[in-house]
């Protein structure tokens, strides 16, 4: 059973923290480098489908994450003009159907669960350790110091420094802009909280789901737009922008917009990456999460893919005689699936934001569940 003397993970987000915990639990010496001054997640909510929760089960925190989040019993897709339900989904059977729950959770709450798992596993966790370059089996930090590992794992997101070793092409703007905020669940919003989901219309959509014991809703407003394309999570928003995009939308949409405009709201341009042909350099560098396959959020599988990557990487390395062999097994197990989800996320945006909403679902709904994504089990997939 192979054991690298040291594995250096660049980036302490969901993928990096999952990989760190999984690798350390498998007996590897793991150092995780995070550029921020303290560990934590910005942003708001995240969806963890059953396949993602199976990954959290592998590192022993499935139920802890479920308790920190919300397990919705149902979801729906509504029409932008009158709010009627186009498609309704029963989520009450997810544990029985897939062997794991379906959870919506605040990113910060999930990150705290993952951080606890990494600490318990003995990961060397370093903050204020931004990586500015990498060559061979080393990374250079912003302060000029060098960290060496038998394996370098790039988990540093869509603007990954480690990915620059694979290609120099920057992320591309997908044509989608998003506005996000958290709103308290007031009596006026209770019905929408009780039946979370998505309101879809031509070139735009509104997603809502509960977090933190259903005391708050995560709202994300998506729109196809040209021009502004800043990637980031913290650009403040003029509420008038959102009101203008959704002018004429249904009463439910207006309730959500009114609540959102009373809270701090932020926007970002959704950038993504094209698929790489491979994720290995010289048997000592690889990529996971958004660094490997940053995608649009329209299948709700970005975080799930990062969690799956971390678990499969740990399993593949633990089962292999050498690091190179383990990396090839990891890539073989993950590349096709991640590339497929990247493509289908883009296609799902087209389906949900089509110009004629009345046509949606007429030939059957094609989404993350119907595509079979929930059936995947990173704990047992062959490596």
C-alpha positions, 0 to 999 in steps of 0.5 A, a space after each residue: 500500500 503506497 504512502 507518500 511521504 507528503 502530499 501538499 494540497 493547494 486551496 482550502 475550499 470544499 474539494 481541498 478540505 475533503 481531500 485533505 481529510 480523506 488522504 490523512 485518514 488513509 495514512 498520508 502526511 498532508 499539508 493544506 495551504 490556504 491563501 486566506 488569513 483564516 479558514 472559512 467559506 464566503 458565499 451562501 448556500 450549497 446543494 449536496 445531493 446524495 452522491 456528495 453526501 456519500 463522499 462526506 460519509 467516507 470521511 465520517 461527517 455525513 450526519 454532521 453535515 446533514 444536521 447542520 443543513 436542511 433535508 427538503 421534503 420536496 422541490 418544484 420548478 415554477 413558471 415565471 409568468 404566473 408561478 404555476 408549478 411545472 414540475 414537482 419533485 418528492 425529496 422525502 425518499 432520498 435516504 431510502 432511494 439512494 442510501 444518503 440524504 439530499 441536503 441544502 446547507 450554508 457553505 460556511 457550515 459545511 466548511 466548518 464540518 470539513 475543517 473539523 474532519 481535517 483537524 481530527 485526521 491530523 492535517 497540517 493546516 496553514 493559512 496566509 499561505 497563498 501559492 504564487 507559482 509551482 514547478 516540479 514537486 514544489 510550490 512557492 508561497 507569497 512570502 517567498 518560502 517554498 513547500 515541497 511534497 511528493 505530490 502537489 494537488 491543485 484545489 485552488 479553484 477556477 483561477 488555479 495557479 496549479 492549473 497554469 502548469 497544464 494550460 495558460 488559457 484563462 477561465 472564460 465568461 459563460 454569459 451568466 451573471 448571478 446575484 445572491 443573498 440570504 433572507 430570513 424566513 418571514 411569514 410572508 415567505 413561509 409558503 415559498 420556504 415550505 416548497 423550495 425550488 426554481 422559478 424559470 423564464 426566458 434567459 433568467 431564473 431564481 433559485 431558493 432553498 432553505 438553510 440553518 434549520 429553515 430559518 433562512 433562505 438562500 436566494 440566487 438570481 441568474 440572468 444571461 447578460 453581456 458586458 460585465 464579467 467580473 468573477 468573484 463573490 463579493 461585489 455589492 449590488 444595486 437592487 434596481 438591477 435585480 428589479 429590472 431583470 425580473 420586471 413582470 415576473 410572477 407574484 412569488 418572484 416579486 416576494 423574493 425580490 422584495 425580501 432580497 432587496 432588504 438584505 446585503 446582496 452580491 453579484 458575480 459573473 459565472 466563469 468556468 473552464 473547458 475540459 482538460 484532456 488529463 489531470 496529471 503532470 510528471 506523476 507528481 501534480 494533479 487537480 481536483 474540484 474547480 481547478 480541474 473542472 470549474 463548471 456552471 451551477 445549473 446542475 448543482 454539482 460543483 461542490 459534489 464533484 469536488 467532494 467526489 474527487 477528494 475521496 476517489 483520489 485518496 482511495 486510488 492513492 491508498 490502493 496503488 503501489 506508486 503515486 503515479 499509478 494512483 493518479 492514473 487510477 484517479 483520473 480514469 475514475 473521475 475524468 469522464 464523469 466530471 467532463 460529462 457534468 460540465 457539459 450537461 450543466 451548460 445544457 441545463 441552463 439552456 433547457 431552464 432558460 429557454 425562450 418559451 418556458 411553456 415547452 419546458 419538460 414536455 419531453 421529460 425533465 432532464 436534470 441531475 437526478 434523471 441523468 443518474 448522477 445521484 446513483 454514483 458512489 465515490 466510496 465504492 467506484 472502482 479505482 
